[in-house]
Amino acid sequence: MAIITGQQYMDRIDALNNDVWIDGQQVKGKLSEHPAFKGILQSKAALYDLQHESNLQSLLTHQVQGERQVSNFAFEQPTSLETLQKRREATQFWAKQSGGTIGRSPDYINTAIMTLGSSASFFDERFRDNVKNVYDHARNHDLSFTHTFINPQVNRSPNYVEFSDKEDIIAAKIIDETEEGIIIHGARLLATQGGITDEILVLPVGGNAIDPAYVYAFAIPSNTPGLKFLCRESYAKEGVNHFDYPLTSQFDEVDSVVVFDHVLVPWDRVFLYKDLEGVGKIFTETNLNIMLLFQAVSRQVVKTEFLLGVAESVAQTIGITEYQHVQEKLSHMIMTHEIMSSLLYKAEKEALANQFGTMVPNPKPLMTASSYYQREYAKLVEYLHLLGASGFISLPTEQDFDSAIGKDLNQYLQAKGAPAKERVQLFRLAWDLTMSSFGSRQTQYERYFFGDPIRLSSSLYQSYDKTKFVADVQAFLQNNQSSSKK
Ligand SMILES: Cc1cc2nc3c(=O)[nH]c(=O)nc-3n(C[C@H](O)[C@H](O)[C@H](O)COP(=O)(O)OP(=O)(O)OC[C@H]3O[C@@H](n4cnc5c(N)ncnc54)[C@H](O)[C@@H]3O)c2cc1C
């Protein structure tokens, strides 16, 4: 099979009958017809369809070695600078379809599956084949995954440890082991697209694990008995249309709390088991973090271009581009774009093959880009707000234009650069990108999706070799000492 069509993807998700809850109800019937999910399912389906277009196949697919089939680009282990570059270009091509607003397009976690599968020898001998088999299976069937790597936000104080027995477990943990597999009970956060993917990848929670019951990694089908996805309310309500909510209506991914109710994880799906040493190493030694960051920063560059394009269009439409403070805001957005692109370029050009043969981008520019963007994205959003001002509030709907007040709207909402309806369409896009529920989530997403900004900055600091700079300063001081004696 290898590459699927959009229809095959939607049919497969519908057939899984995943246990998905939203608005106090369990979803009965097809997810692809449910107002909360149909927009994002169709958008993902469109991504899958692109890989069948003959002029895009060389970009979006790759030839599986020794087989006749092609598979999706994200499953290709990059082993050269060329294949790494192609991976970035394909990611950016997919990201462009949503202005970079789909954070978890299938290539995100499929990059994780590829990275883990390619570094199978890192894993304990008992689990190596599992990792490899899941990778092969995912690649051969073009699977999509959601993922989770954090515990519920109960008590984040430094000394908090959950002491729980079977009755009062909160954070998901191993409660039993049988011949068939391990039993997981409890909850995990925050699976974006939980319930609308084929499988879920469960990674260990970072930090200093002290209780082996919390140390595990595995991938299982989303319809595994006992697995439940408790979704936040959807921003894409019934009646949300493309004109009024151009992004919400198509790209609201929906996030979910994942509940494991005595879930049996078969042994052949286990990657890591009660291995206190393996917790951190699974992210670092396999280079999982860096390969994910490469995907994320590639997407963020596209998203920055989109924001810049929207901001410049808004400015041109209402004739404000000649003001210096407007230029200053737009040039700040340009700088962000150039900084992010340059960091991505440097990371890619300085890639080196790791011990598993994967061409891994230079981590430092990628860690810098992701930490920078966690803070920077909110500023880009603020600049857009400052440019559009009340224009992002006086926003009639498409229905208003079609009503008796349409004539008034056409007269009074026209702008220098566009007739009223076109201007409103553009301003609604800017509003949906930054101010609607969907837009606010985008800001929170860019701050947090890869982890806490504070701890990520801290890990950049800790992993960054500062020895040479300190030595240079010491040498400078030494030289100064001798001159003061003169
Ligand atoms: C829109 C969105 C989508 C997401 N999608 C996914 C997903 O698909 N899969 C997934 O697994 N996760 C996902 N996440 C979760 C993401 O991984 C977490 O938000 C991130 O790791 C931070 O954890 P937290 O939200 O629990 O924040 P917390 O850890 O609870 O932090 C809350 C505050 O306390 C501070 N704090 C807490 N602990 C410490 C500490 N030890 N040292 C210093 N400061 C501390 C933080 O700096 C922060 O200010 C998503 C998050 C968002 C917002």
The ligand as an SDF file (V2000), in Angstrom:
LIG
                    3D

 53 58  0  0  0  0  0  0  0  0999 V2000
   -1.7550   23.8920   22.0950 C   0  0  0  0  0  0  0  0  0  0  0  0
   -0.8730   22.8520   22.7260 C   0  0  0  0  0  0  0  0  0  0  0  0
   -0.7440   21.6260   22.1010 C   0  0  0  0  0  0  0  0  0  0  0  0
    0.0530   20.6290   22.6870 C   0  0  0  0  0  0  0  0  0  0  0  0
    0.1700   19.4030   22.0740 N   0  0  0  0  0  0  0  0  0  0  0  0
    0.8410   18.4100   22.6940 C   0  0  0  0  0  0  0  0  0  0  0  0
    0.9120   17.0960   22.1350 C   0  0  0  0  0  0  0  0  0  0  0  0
    0.4150   16.8410   21.0170 O   0  0  0  0  0  0  0  0  0  0  0  0
    1.5210   16.1220   22.8460 N   0  0  0  0  0  0  0  0  0  0  0  0
    2.0810   16.3720   24.0780 C   0  0  0  0  0  0  0  0  0  0  0  0
    2.6180   15.4490   24.6850 O   0  0  0  0  0  0  0  0  0  0  0  0
    2.0530   17.5990   24.6100 N   0  0  0  0  0  0  0  0  0  0  0  0
    1.4510   18.6160   23.9650 C   0  0  0  0  0  0  0  0  0  0  0  0
    1.3910   19.8580   24.5380 N   0  0  0  0  0  0  0  0  0  0  0  0
    1.8840   20.0150   25.9070 C   0  0  0  0  0  0  0  0  0  0  0  0
    3.2600   20.5860   26.0070 C   0  0  0  0  0  0  0  0  0  0  0  0
    4.1770   19.5350   25.8890 O   0  0  0  0  0  0  0  0  0  0  0  0
    3.3430   21.2520   27.3980 C   0  0  0  0  0  0  0  0  0  0  0  0
    2.5210   22.3940   27.3840 O   0  0  0  0  0  0  0  0  0  0  0  0
    4.7320   21.6580   27.7730 C   0  0  0  0  0  0  0  0  0  0  0  0
    5.5620   20.5330   27.8870 O   0  0  0  0  0  0  0  0  0  0  0  0
    4.7350   22.3780   29.1490 C   0  0  0  0  0  0  0  0  0  0  0  0
    4.1270   21.5660   30.1040 O   0  0  0  0  0  0  0  0  0  0  0  0
    2.8250   22.0580   30.8870 P   0  0  0  0  0  0  0  0  0  0  0  0
    1.8610   22.6270   29.9200 O   0  0  0  0  0  0  0  0  0  0  0  0
    2.3670   20.9320   31.7080 O   0  0  0  0  0  0  0  0  0  0  0  0
    3.3390   23.2640   31.7690 O   0  0  0  0  0  0  0  0  0  0  0  0
    3.8430   23.1590   33.2580 P   0  0  0  0  0  0  0  0  0  0  0  0
    5.0020   22.2360   33.3250 O   0  0  0  0  0  0  0  0  0  0  0  0
    2.7180   22.8340   34.1660 O   0  0  0  0  0  0  0  0  0  0  0  0
    4.3140   24.6440   33.5290 O   0  0  0  0  0  0  0  0  0  0  0  0
    3.4330   25.6810   34.0470 C   0  0  0  0  0  0  0  0  0  0  0  0
    4.2950   26.8430   34.5190 C   0  0  0  0  0  0  0  0  0  0  0  0
    5.1070   26.4190   35.6280 O   0  0  0  0  0  0  0  0  0  0  0  0
    6.5010   26.5660   35.3360 C   0  0  0  0  0  0  0  0  0  0  0  0
    7.1920   25.3410   35.7790 N   0  0  0  0  0  0  0  0  0  0  0  0
    6.6490   24.1220   35.9960 C   0  0  0  0  0  0  0  0  0  0  0  0
    7.5940   23.2340   36.3420 N   0  0  0  0  0  0  0  0  0  0  0  0
    8.7680   23.9140   36.3400 C   0  0  0  0  0  0  0  0  0  0  0  0
   10.1180   23.5330   36.6010 C   0  0  0  0  0  0  0  0  0  0  0  0
   10.4450   22.2830   36.9230 N   0  0  0  0  0  0  0  0  0  0  0  0
   11.0810   24.4690   36.5050 N   0  0  0  0  0  0  0  0  0  0  0  0
   10.7570   25.7400   36.1550 C   0  0  0  0  0  0  0  0  0  0  0  0
    9.4940   26.1540   35.8920 N   0  0  0  0  0  0  0  0  0  0  0  0
    8.5130   25.2480   35.9710 C   0  0  0  0  0  0  0  0  0  0  0  0
    6.5720   26.6760   33.8160 C   0  0  0  0  0  0  0  0  0  0  0  0
    7.7050   27.4450   33.4150 O   0  0  0  0  0  0  0  0  0  0  0  0
    5.2600   27.3510   33.4550 C   0  0  0  0  0  0  0  0  0  0  0  0
    5.3950   28.7480   33.5880 O   0  0  0  0  0  0  0  0  0  0  0  0
    0.6820   20.8790   23.9390 C   0  0  0  0  0  0  0  0  0  0  0  0
    0.5550   22.1320   24.5440 C   0  0  0  0  0  0  0  0  0  0  0  0
   -0.2110   23.1260   23.9520 C   0  0  0  0  0  0  0  0  0  0  0  0
   -0.3290   24.4600   24.6360 C   0  0  0  0  0  0  0  0  0  0  0  0
  1  2  1  0
  2  3  1  0
  2 52  2  0
  3  4  2  0
  4  5  1  0
  4 50  1  0
  5  6  2  0
  6  7  1  0
  6 13  1  0
  7  8  2  0
  7  9  1  0
  9 10  1  0
 10 11  2  0
 10 12  1  0
 12 13  2  0
 13 14  1  0
 14 15  1  0
 14 50  1  0
 15 16  1  0
 16 17  1  0
 16 18  1  0
 18 19  1  0
 18 20  1  0
 20 21  1  0
 20 22  1  0
 22 23  1  0
 23 24  1  0
 24 25  2  0
 24 26  1  0
 24 27  1  0
 27 28  1  0
 28 29  2  0
 28 30  1  0
 28 31  1  0
 31 32  1  0
 32 33  1  0
 33 34  1  0
 33 48  1  0
 34 35  1  0
 35 36  1  0
 35 46  1  0
 36 37  1  0
 36 45  1  0
 37 38  2  0
 38 39  1  0
 39 40  1  0
 39 45  2  0
 40 41  1  0
 40 42  2  0
 42 43  1  0
 43 44  2  0
 44 45  1  0
 46 47  1  0
 46 48  1  0
 48 49  1  0
 50 51  2  0
 51 52  1  0
 52 53  1  0
M  END
$$$$
